[in-house]
Every structure is written in structure tokens, then in C-alpha cells.
Amino acid sequence: MIKEIGGIFVFLLIIVIFGNIWFHFVESILQKIKKIIHRHEKPPVWHPLPKEDTQQDEKDA
């Protein structure tokens, strides 16, 4: 009984480890493909929020 439970646990552990390795393998390939496809594009421009009008806030208070 204990050997059967242990065997099932080891089997499930092997499946989880294999799935984790497979996931990282596929993700690394997808990242390389994305780098090749988007190599010549400029990165998106980051815009800061506009400065708040503090005088308007003081009048409202």
C-alpha cells in the first residue's frame, strides 16, 4: 500500500518536473523568436504624467 502511494507520488513528481522544464524551454524559444521579429522596432516611449496645477487645487480647498 505504501509502495503504491510512493510510486504514484514519484510519478506525479516526475510529471511536474518535466512540465516545468518544458514550460521554460518553450518560453525561451518564444522569447528568442520575439527578439528576432521585433529587433528593428523602437521601444515604446514612456511619458510622465502632466504636472498638476497646484494653484487650482488651492482655490478649490
mmCIF file of the N, C-alpha and C atoms, coordinates in Angstrom:
data_MODEL
# 
_entry.id   MODEL 
# 
loop_
_atom_site.group_PDB 
_atom_site.id 
_atom_site.type_symbol 
_atom_site.label_atom_id 
_atom_site.label_alt_id 
_atom_site.label_comp_id 
_atom_site.label_asym_id 
_atom_site.label_entity_id 
_atom_site.label_seq_id 
_atom_site.pdbx_PDB_ins_code 
_atom_site.Cartn_x 
_atom_site.Cartn_y 
_atom_site.Cartn_z 
_atom_site.occupancy 
_atom_site.B_iso_or_equiv 
_atom_site.pdbx_formal_charge 
_atom_site.auth_seq_id 
_atom_site.auth_comp_id 
_atom_site.auth_asym_id 
_atom_site.auth_atom_id 
_atom_site.pdbx_PDB_model_num 
ATOM 1   N N  . MET A 1 1  ? 0.833   -1.196 0.000   1.00 0.00 ? 1  MET A N  1 
ATOM 2   C CA . MET A 1 1  ? 0.000   0.000  0.000   1.00 0.00 ? 1  MET A CA 1 
ATOM 3   C C  . MET A 1 1  ? 0.876   1.257  0.000   1.00 0.00 ? 1  MET A C  1 
ATOM 4   N N  . ILE A 1 2  ? 1.878   1.306  0.890   1.00 0.00 ? 2  ILE A N  1 
ATOM 5   C CA . ILE A 1 2  ? 2.763   2.469  0.984   1.00 0.00 ? 2  ILE A CA 1 
ATOM 6   C C  . ILE A 1 2  ? 3.602   2.578  -0.291  1.00 0.00 ? 2  ILE A C  1 
ATOM 7   N N  . LYS A 1 3  ? 4.046   1.447  -0.836  1.00 0.00 ? 3  LYS A N  1 
ATOM 8   C CA . LYS A 1 3  ? 4.854   1.465  -2.059  1.00 0.00 ? 3  LYS A CA 1 
ATOM 9   C C  . LYS A 1 3  ? 4.040   2.004  -3.239  1.00 0.00 ? 3  LYS A C  1 
ATOM 10  N N  . GLU A 1 4  ? 2.774   1.668  -3.297  1.00 0.00 ? 4  GLU A N  1 
ATOM 11  C CA . GLU A 1 4  ? 1.913   2.156  -4.376  1.00 0.00 ? 4  GLU A CA 1 
ATOM 12  C C  . GLU A 1 4  ? 1.728   3.666  -4.281  1.00 0.00 ? 4  GLU A C  1 
ATOM 13  N N  . ILE A 1 5  ? 1.486   4.168  -3.085  1.00 0.00 ? 5  ILE A N  1 
ATOM 14  C CA . ILE A 1 5  ? 1.325   5.613  -2.879  1.00 0.00 ? 5  ILE A CA 1 
ATOM 15  C C  . ILE A 1 5  ? 2.632   6.324  -3.210  1.00 0.00 ? 5  ILE A C  1 
ATOM 16  N N  . GLY A 1 6  ? 3.749   5.764  -2.760  1.00 0.00 ? 6  GLY A N  1 
ATOM 17  C CA . GLY A 1 6  ? 5.058   6.337  -3.067  1.00 0.00 ? 6  GLY A CA 1 
ATOM 18  C C  . GLY A 1 6  ? 5.336   6.339  -4.561  1.00 0.00 ? 6  GLY A C  1 
ATOM 19  N N  . GLY A 1 7  ? 4.947   5.268  -5.233  1.00 0.00 ? 7  GLY A N  1 
ATOM 20  C CA . GLY A 1 7  ? 5.140   5.187  -6.682  1.00 0.00 ? 7  GLY A CA 1 
ATOM 21  C C  . GLY A 1 7  ? 4.323   6.231  -7.421  1.00 0.00 ? 7  GLY A C  1 
ATOM 22  N N  . ILE A 1 8  ? 3.083   6.405  -6.998  1.00 0.00 ? 8  ILE A N  1 
ATOM 23  C CA . ILE A 1 8  ? 2.231   7.425  -7.613  1.00 0.00 ? 8  ILE A CA 1 
ATOM 24  C C  . ILE A 1 8  ? 2.797   8.819  -7.361  1.00 0.00 ? 8  ILE A C  1 
ATOM 25  N N  . PHE A 1 9  ? 3.274   9.047  -6.135  1.00 0.00 ? 9  PHE A N  1 
ATOM 26  C CA . PHE A 1 9  ? 3.865   10.346 -5.797  1.00 0.00 ? 9  PHE A CA 1 
ATOM 27  C C  . PHE A 1 9  ? 5.098   10.627 -6.658  1.00 0.00 ? 9  PHE A C  1 
ATOM 28  N N  . VAL A 1 10 ? 5.961   9.637  -6.818  1.00 0.00 ? 10 VAL A N  1 
ATOM 29  C CA . VAL A 1 10 ? 7.163   9.807  -7.646  1.00 0.00 ? 10 VAL A CA 1 
ATOM 30  C C  . VAL A 1 10 ? 6.763   10.058 -9.099  1.00 0.00 ? 10 VAL A C  1 
ATOM 31  N N  . PHE A 1 11 ? 5.770   9.337  -9.583  1.00 0.00 ? 11 PHE A N  1 
ATOM 32  C CA . PHE A 1 11 ? 5.296   9.528  -10.957 1.00 0.00 ? 11 PHE A CA 1 
ATOM 33  C C  . PHE A 1 11 ? 4.769   10.949 -11.165 1.00 0.00 ? 11 PHE A C  1 
ATOM 34  N N  . LEU A 1 12 ? 3.959   11.429 -10.229 1.00 0.00 ? 12 LEU A N  1 
ATOM 35  C CA . LEU A 1 12 ? 3.434   12.792 -10.341 1.00 0.00 ? 12 LEU A CA 1 
ATOM 36  C C  . LEU A 1 12 ? 4.539   13.826 -10.213 1.00 0.00 ? 12 LEU A C  1 
ATOM 37  N N  . LEU A 1 13 ? 5.512   13.578 -9.362  1.00 0.00 ? 13 LEU A N  1 
ATOM 38  C CA . LEU A 1 13 ? 6.647   14.485 -9.208  1.00 0.00 ? 13 LEU A CA 1 
ATOM 39  C C  . LEU A 1 13 ? 7.442   14.572 -10.511 1.00 0.00 ? 13 LEU A C  1 
ATOM 40  N N  . ILE A 1 14 ? 7.649   13.449 -11.172 1.00 0.00 ? 14 ILE A N  1 
ATOM 41  C CA . ILE A 1 14 ? 8.359   13.445 -12.458 1.00 0.00 ? 14 ILE A CA 1 
ATOM 42  C C  . ILE A 1 14 ? 7.570   14.228 -13.499 1.00 0.00 ? 14 ILE A C  1 
ATOM 43  N N  . ILE A 1 15 ? 6.255   14.078 -13.520 1.00 0.00 ? 15 ILE A N  1 
ATOM 44  C CA . ILE A 1 15 ? 5.429   14.820 -14.469 1.00 0.00 ? 15 ILE A CA 1 
ATOM 45  C C  . ILE A 1 15 ? 5.536   16.325 -14.219 1.00 0.00 ? 15 ILE A C  1 
ATOM 46  N N  . VAL A 1 16 ? 5.506   16.753 -12.946 1.00 0.00 ? 16 VAL A N  1 
ATOM 47  C CA . VAL A 1 16 ? 5.598   18.178 -12.611 1.00 0.00 ? 16 VAL A CA 1 
ATOM 48  C C  . VAL A 1 16 ? 6.963   18.726 -13.006 1.00 0.00 ? 16 VAL A C  1 
ATOM 49  N N  . ILE A 1 17 ? 8.028   17.997 -12.716 1.00 0.00 ? 17 ILE A N  1 
ATOM 50  C CA . ILE A 1 17 ? 9.374   18.457 -13.077 1.00 0.00 ? 17 ILE A CA 1 
ATOM 51  C C  . ILE A 1 17 ? 9.510   18.556 -14.596 1.00 0.00 ? 17 ILE A C  1 
ATOM 52  N N  . PHE A 1 18 ? 9.045   17.547 -15.306 1.00 0.00 ? 18 PHE A N  1 
ATOM 53  C CA . PHE A 1 18 ? 9.111   17.582 -16.772 1.00 0.00 ? 18 PHE A CA 1 
ATOM 54  C C  . PHE A 1 18 ? 8.290   18.742 -17.321 1.00 0.00 ? 18 PHE A C  1 
ATOM 55  N N  . GLY A 1 19 ? 7.118   18.990 -16.772 1.00 0.00 ? 19 GLY A N  1 
ATOM 56  C CA . GLY A 1 19 ? 6.278   20.097 -17.235 1.00 0.00 ? 19 GLY A CA 1 
ATOM 57  C C  . GLY A 1 19 ? 6.940   21.441 -17.001 1.00 0.00 ? 19 GLY A C  1 
ATOM 58  N N  . ASN A 1 20 ? 7.600   21.592 -15.869 1.00 0.00 ? 20 ASN A N  1 
ATOM 59  C CA . ASN A 1 20 ? 8.291   22.838 -15.553 1.00 0.00 ? 20 ASN A CA 1 
ATOM 60  C C  . ASN A 1 20 ? 9.445   23.070 -16.528 1.00 0.00 ? 20 ASN A C  1 
ATOM 61  N N  . ILE A 1 21 ? 10.238  22.028 -16.774 1.00 0.00 ? 21 ILE A N  1 
ATOM 62  C CA . ILE A 1 21 ? 11.346  22.153 -17.729 1.00 0.00 ? 21 ILE A CA 1 
ATOM 63  C C  . ILE A 1 21 ? 10.815  22.447 -19.117 1.00 0.00 ? 21 ILE A C  1 
ATOM 64  N N  . TRP A 1 22 ? 9.754   21.778 -19.530 1.00 0.00 ? 22 TRP A N  1 
ATOM 65  C CA . TRP A 1 22 ? 9.166   22.001 -20.847 1.00 0.00 ? 22 TRP A CA 1 
ATOM 66  C C  . TRP A 1 22 ? 8.648   23.434 -20.986 1.00 0.00 ? 22 TRP A C  1 
ATOM 67  N N  . PHE A 1 23 ? 8.003   23.941 -19.954 1.00 0.00 ? 23 PHE A N  1 
ATOM 68  C CA . PHE A 1 23 ? 7.482   25.308 -19.975 1.00 0.00 ? 23 PHE A CA 1 
ATOM 69  C C  . PHE A 1 23 ? 8.610   26.310 -20.189 1.00 0.00 ? 23 PHE A C  1 
ATOM 70  N N  . HIS A 1 24 ? 9.703   26.176 -19.425 1.00 0.00 ? 24 HIS A N  1 
ATOM 71  C CA . HIS A 1 24 ? 10.816  27.115 -19.547 1.00 0.00 ? 24 HIS A CA 1 
ATOM 72  C C  . HIS A 1 24 ? 11.504  26.980 -20.909 1.00 0.00 ? 24 HIS A C  1 
ATOM 73  N N  . PHE A 1 25 ? 11.569  25.780 -21.426 1.00 0.00 ? 25 PHE A N  1 
ATOM 74  C CA . PHE A 1 25 ? 12.157  25.554 -22.752 1.00 0.00 ? 25 PHE A CA 1 
ATOM 75  C C  . PHE A 1 25 ? 11.347  26.271 -23.829 1.00 0.00 ? 25 PHE A C  1 
ATOM 76  N N  . VAL A 1 26 ? 10.038  26.103 -23.807 1.00 0.00 ? 26 VAL A N  1 
ATOM 77  C CA . VAL A 1 26 ? 9.171   26.741 -24.800 1.00 0.00 ? 26 VAL A CA 1 
ATOM 78  C C  . VAL A 1 26 ? 9.188   28.259 -24.637 1.00 0.00 ? 26 VAL A C  1 
ATOM 79  N N  . GLU A 1 27 ? 9.174   28.745 -23.413 1.00 0.00 ? 27 GLU A N  1 
ATOM 80  C CA . GLU A 1 27 ? 9.218   30.190 -23.185 1.00 0.00 ? 27 GLU A CA 1 
ATOM 81  C C  . GLU A 1 27 ? 10.514  30.803 -23.702 1.00 0.00 ? 27 GLU A C  1 
ATOM 82  N N  . SER A 1 28 ? 11.640  30.124 -23.524 1.00 0.00 ? 28 SER A N  1 
ATOM 83  C CA . SER A 1 28 ? 12.908  30.662 -24.028 1.00 0.00 ? 28 SER A CA 1 
ATOM 84  C C  . SER A 1 28 ? 12.913  30.709 -25.546 1.00 0.00 ? 28 SER A C  1 
ATOM 85  N N  . ILE A 1 29 ? 12.338  29.713 -26.182 1.00 0.00 ? 29 ILE A N  1 
ATOM 86  C CA . ILE A 1 29 ? 12.252  29.734 -27.648 1.00 0.00 ? 29 ILE A CA 1 
ATOM 87  C C  . ILE A 1 29 ? 11.356  30.878 -28.101 1.00 0.00 ? 29 ILE A C  1 
ATOM 88  N N  . LEU A 1 30 ? 10.225  31.084 -27.452 1.00 0.00 ? 30 LEU A N  1 
ATOM 89  C CA . LEU A 1 30 ? 9.327   32.177 -27.828 1.00 0.00 ? 30 LEU A CA 1 
ATOM 90  C C  . LEU A 1 30 ? 9.988   33.534 -27.631 1.00 0.00 ? 30 LEU A C  1 
ATOM 91  N N  . GLN A 1 31 ? 10.764  33.701 -26.563 1.00 0.00 ? 31 GLN A N  1 
ATOM 92  C CA . GLN A 1 31 ? 11.473  34.965 -26.335 1.00 0.00 ? 31 GLN A CA 1 
ATOM 93  C C  . GLN A 1 31 ? 12.479  35.224 -27.448 1.00 0.00 ? 31 GLN A C  1 
ATOM 94  N N  . LYS A 1 32 ? 13.188  34.201 -27.883 1.00 0.00 ? 32 LYS A N  1 
ATOM 95  C CA . LYS A 1 32 ? 14.156  34.371 -28.976 1.00 0.00 ? 32 LYS A CA 1 
ATOM 96  C C  . LYS A 1 32 ? 13.450  34.741 -30.273 1.00 0.00 ? 32 LYS A C  1 
ATOM 97  N N  . ILE A 1 33 ? 12.302  34.135 -30.523 1.00 0.00 ? 33 ILE A N  1 
ATOM 98  C CA . ILE A 1 33 ? 11.535  34.459 -31.735 1.00 0.00 ? 33 ILE A CA 1 
ATOM 99  C C  . ILE A 1 33 ? 11.045  35.900 -31.667 1.00 0.00 ? 33 ILE A C  1 
ATOM 100 N N  . LYS A 1 34 ? 10.563  36.330 -30.500 1.00 0.00 ? 34 LYS A N  1 
ATOM 101 C CA . LYS A 1 34 ? 10.087  37.711 -30.347 1.00 0.00 ? 34 LYS A CA 1 
ATOM 102 C C  . LYS A 1 34 ? 11.224  38.701 -30.559 1.00 0.00 ? 34 LYS A C  1 
ATOM 103 N N  . LYS A 1 35 ? 12.433  38.386 -30.062 1.00 0.00 ? 35 LYS A N  1 
ATOM 104 C CA . LYS A 1 35 ? 13.576  39.272 -30.267 1.00 0.00 ? 35 LYS A CA 1 
ATOM 105 C C  . LYS A 1 35 ? 13.915  39.388 -31.749 1.00 0.00 ? 35 LYS A C  1 
ATOM 106 N N  . ILE A 1 36 ? 13.830  38.292 -32.467 1.00 0.00 ? 36 ILE A N  1 
ATOM 107 C CA . ILE A 1 36 ? 14.137  38.320 -33.906 1.00 0.00 ? 36 ILE A CA 1 
ATOM 108 C C  . ILE A 1 36 ? 13.091  39.138 -34.647 1.00 0.00 ? 36 ILE A C  1 
ATOM 109 N N  . ILE A 1 37 ? 11.826  38.959 -34.313 1.00 0.00 ? 37 ILE A N  1 
ATOM 110 C CA . ILE A 1 37 ? 10.743  39.656 -35.023 1.00 0.00 ? 37 ILE A CA 1 
ATOM 111 C C  . ILE A 1 37 ? 10.755  41.141 -34.719 1.00 0.00 ? 37 ILE A C  1 
ATOM 112 N N  . HIS A 1 38 ? 10.951  41.518 -33.457 1.00 0.00 ? 38 HIS A N  1 
ATOM 113 C CA . HIS A 1 38 ? 10.847  42.919 -33.038 1.00 0.00 ? 38 HIS A CA 1 
ATOM 114 C C  . HIS A 1 38 ? 12.212  43.588 -32.883 1.00 0.00 ? 38 HIS A C  1 
ATOM 115 N N  . ARG A 1 39 ? 13.200  43.102 -33.614 1.00 0.00 ? 39 ARG A N  1 
ATOM 116 C CA . ARG A 1 39 ? 14.554  43.611 -33.460 1.00 0.00 ? 39 ARG A CA 1 
ATOM 117 C C  . ARG A 1 39 ? 14.688  45.059 -33.920 1.00 0.00 ? 39 ARG A C  1 
ATOM 118 N N  . HIS A 1 40 ? 13.999  45.425 -34.988 1.00 0.00 ? 40 HIS A N  1 
ATOM 119 C CA . HIS A 1 40 ? 14.178  46.751 -35.584 1.00 0.00 ? 40 HIS A CA 1 
ATOM 120 C C  . HIS A 1 40 ? 13.165  47.777 -35.093 1.00 0.00 ? 40 HIS A C  1 
ATOM 121 N N  . GLU A 1 41 ? 12.285  47.385 -34.203 1.00 0.00 ? 41 GLU A N  1 
ATOM 122 C CA . GLU A 1 41 ? 11.293  48.335 -33.706 1.00 0.00 ? 41 GLU A CA 1 
ATOM 123 C C  . GLU A 1 41 ? 11.871  49.149 -32.555 1.00 0.00 ? 41 GLU A C  1 
ATOM 124 N N  . LYS A 1 42 ? 11.455  50.399 -32.480 1.00 0.00 ? 42 LYS A N  1 
ATOM 125 C CA . LYS A 1 42 ? 11.886  51.239 -31.367 1.00 0.00 ? 42 LYS A CA 1 
ATOM 126 C C  . LYS A 1 42 ? 11.045  50.895 -30.143 1.00 0.00 ? 42 LYS A C  1 
ATOM 127 N N  . PRO A 1 43 ? 11.629  50.976 -28.945 1.00 0.00 ? 43 PRO A N  1 
ATOM 128 C CA . PRO A 1 43 ? 10.830  50.702 -27.740 1.00 0.00 ? 43 PRO A CA 1 
ATOM 129 C C  . PRO A 1 43 ? 9.773   51.786 -27.553 1.00 0.00 ? 43 PRO A C  1 
ATOM 130 N N  . PRO A 1 44 ? 8.661   51.455 -26.933 1.00 0.00 ? 44 PRO A N  1 
ATOM 131 C CA . PRO A 1 44 ? 7.614   52.463 -26.721 1.00 0.00 ? 44 PRO A CA 1 
ATOM 132 C C  . PRO A 1 44 ? 8.130   53.605 -25.846 1.00 0.00 ? 44 PRO A C  1 
ATOM 133 N N  . VAL A 1 45 ? 7.672   54.795 -26.152 1.00 0.00 ? 45 VAL A N  1 
ATOM 134 C CA . VAL A 1 45 ? 8.111   55.976 -25.414 1.00 0.00 ? 45 VAL A CA 1 
ATOM 135 C C  . VAL A 1 45 ? 7.311   56.066 -24.124 1.00 0.00 ? 45 VAL A C  1 
ATOM 136 N N  . TRP A 1 46 ? 8.003   56.337 -23.051 1.00 0.00 ? 46 TRP A N  1 
ATOM 137 C CA . TRP A 1 46 ? 7.354   56.476 -21.758 1.00 0.00 ? 46 TRP A CA 1 
ATOM 138 C C  . TRP A 1 46 ? 7.133   57.967 -21.508 1.00 0.00 ? 46 TRP A C  1 
ATOM 139 N N  . HIS A 1 47 ? 5.896   58.326 -21.228 1.00 0.00 ? 47 HIS A N  1 
ATOM 140 C CA . HIS A 1 47 ? 5.558   59.720 -20.962 1.00 0.00 ? 47 HIS A CA 1 
ATOM 141 C C  . HIS A 1 47 ? 5.165   59.876 -19.496 1.00 0.00 ? 47 HIS A C  1 
ATOM 142 N N  . PRO A 1 48 ? 5.785   60.833 -18.799 1.00 0.00 ? 48 PRO A N  1 
ATOM 143 C CA . PRO A 1 48 ? 5.374   61.055 -17.409 1.00 0.00 ? 48 PRO A CA 1 
ATOM 144 C C  . PRO A 1 48 ? 4.006   61.725 -17.369 1.00 0.00 ? 48 PRO A C  1 
ATOM 145 N N  . LEU A 1 49 ? 3.375   61.630 -16.249 1.00 0.00 ? 49 LEU A N  1 
ATOM 146 C CA . LEU A 1 49 ? 2.089   62.296 -16.082 1.00 0.00 ? 49 LEU A CA 1 
ATOM 147 C C  . LEU A 1 49 ? 2.293   63.808 -16.124 1.00 0.00 ? 49 LEU A C  1 
ATOM 148 N N  . PRO A 1 50 ? 1.321   64.539 -16.632 1.00 0.00 ? 50 PRO A N  1 
ATOM 149 C CA . PRO A 1 50 ? 1.473   66.002 -16.666 1.00 0.00 ? 50 PRO A CA 1 
ATOM 150 C C  . PRO A 1 50 ? 1.485   66.561 -15.244 1.00 0.00 ? 50 PRO A C  1 
ATOM 151 N N  . LYS A 1 51 ? 2.178   67.685 -15.086 1.00 0.00 ? 51 LYS A N  1 
ATOM 152 C CA . LYS A 1 51 ? 2.247   68.310 -13.761 1.00 0.00 ? 51 LYS A CA 1 
ATOM 153 C C  . LYS A 1 51 ? 0.868   68.820 -13.369 1.00 0.00 ? 51 LYS A C  1 
ATOM 154 N N  . GLU A 1 52 ? 0.538   68.588 -12.125 1.00 0.00 ? 52 GLU A N  1 
ATOM 155 C CA . GLU A 1 52 ? -0.768  69.028 -11.638 1.00 0.00 ? 52 GLU A CA 1 
ATOM 156 C C  . GLU A 1 52 ? -0.729  70.527 -11.377 1.00 0.00 ? 52 GLU A C  1 
ATOM 157 N N  . ASP A 1 53 ? -1.838  71.174 -11.587 1.00 0.00 ? 53 ASP A N  1 
ATOM 158 C CA . ASP A 1 53 ? -1.936  72.605 -11.351 1.00 0.00 ? 53 ASP A CA 1 
ATOM 159 C C  . ASP A 1 53 ? -2.239  72.815 -9.868  1.00 0.00 ? 53 ASP A C  1 
ATOM 160 N N  . THR A 1 54 ? -1.209  73.172 -9.095  1.00 0.00 ? 54 THR A N  1 
ATOM 161 C CA . THR A 1 54 ? -1.393  73.297 -7.649  1.00 0.00 ? 54 THR A CA 1 
ATOM 162 C C  . THR A 1 54 ? -2.217  74.536 -7.297  1.00 0.00 ? 54 THR A C  1 
ATOM 163 N N  . GLN A 1 55 ? -2.194  75.562 -8.134  1.00 0.00 ? 55 GLN A N  1 
ATOM 164 C CA . GLN A 1 55 ? -2.970  76.761 -7.833  1.00 0.00 ? 55 GLN A CA 1 
ATOM 165 C C  . GLN A 1 55 ? -4.460  76.453 -7.892  1.00 0.00 ? 55 GLN A C  1 
ATOM 166 N N  . GLN A 1 56 ? -4.854  75.626 -8.855  1.00 0.00 ? 56 GLN A N  1 
ATOM 167 C CA . GLN A 1 56 ? -6.256  75.252 -8.990  1.00 0.00 ? 56 GLN A CA 1 
ATOM 168 C C  . GLN A 1 56 ? -6.699  74.459 -7.755  1.00 0.00 ? 56 GLN A C  1 
ATOM 169 N N  . ASP A 1 57 ? -5.840  73.575 -7.249  1.00 0.00 ? 57 ASP A N  1 
ATOM 170 C CA . ASP A 1 57 ? -6.161  72.797 -6.063  1.00 0.00 ? 57 ASP A CA 1 
ATOM 171 C C  . ASP A 1 57 ? -6.340  73.691 -4.838  1.00 0.00 ? 57 ASP A C  1 
ATOM 172 N N  . GLU A 1 58 ? -5.517  74.719 -4.694  1.00 0.00 ? 58 GLU A N  1 
ATOM 173 C CA . GLU A 1 58 ? -5.608  75.600 -3.544  1.00 0.00 ? 58 GLU A CA 1 
ATOM 174 C C  . GLU A 1 58 ? -6.904  76.406 -3.585  1.00 0.00 ? 58 GLU A C  1 
ATOM 175 N N  . LYS A 1 59 ? -7.363  76.796 -4.778  1.00 0.00 ? 59 LYS A N  1 
ATOM 176 C CA . LYS A 1 59 ? -8.606  77.556 -4.899  1.00 0.00 ? 59 LYS A CA 1 
ATOM 177 C C  . LYS A 1 59 ? -9.807  76.697 -4.534  1.00 0.00 ? 59 LYS A C  1 
ATOM 178 N N  . ASP A 1 60 ? -9.747  75.402 -4.885  1.00 0.00 ? 60 ASP A N  1 
ATOM 179 C CA . ASP A 1 60 ? -10.872 74.504 -4.597  1.00 0.00 ? 60 ASP A CA 1 
ATOM 180 C C  . ASP A 1 60 ? -10.999 74.223 -3.088  1.00 0.00 ? 60 ASP A C  1 
ATOM 181 N N  . ALA A 1 61 ? -9.905  74.287 -2.377  1.00 0.00 ? 61 ALA A N  1 
ATOM 182 C CA . ALA A 1 61 ? -9.922  73.918 -0.949  1.00 0.00 ? 61 ALA A CA 1 
ATOM 183 C C  . ALA A 1 61 ? -10.492 74.989 -0.089  1.00 0.00 ? 61 ALA A C  1 
# 
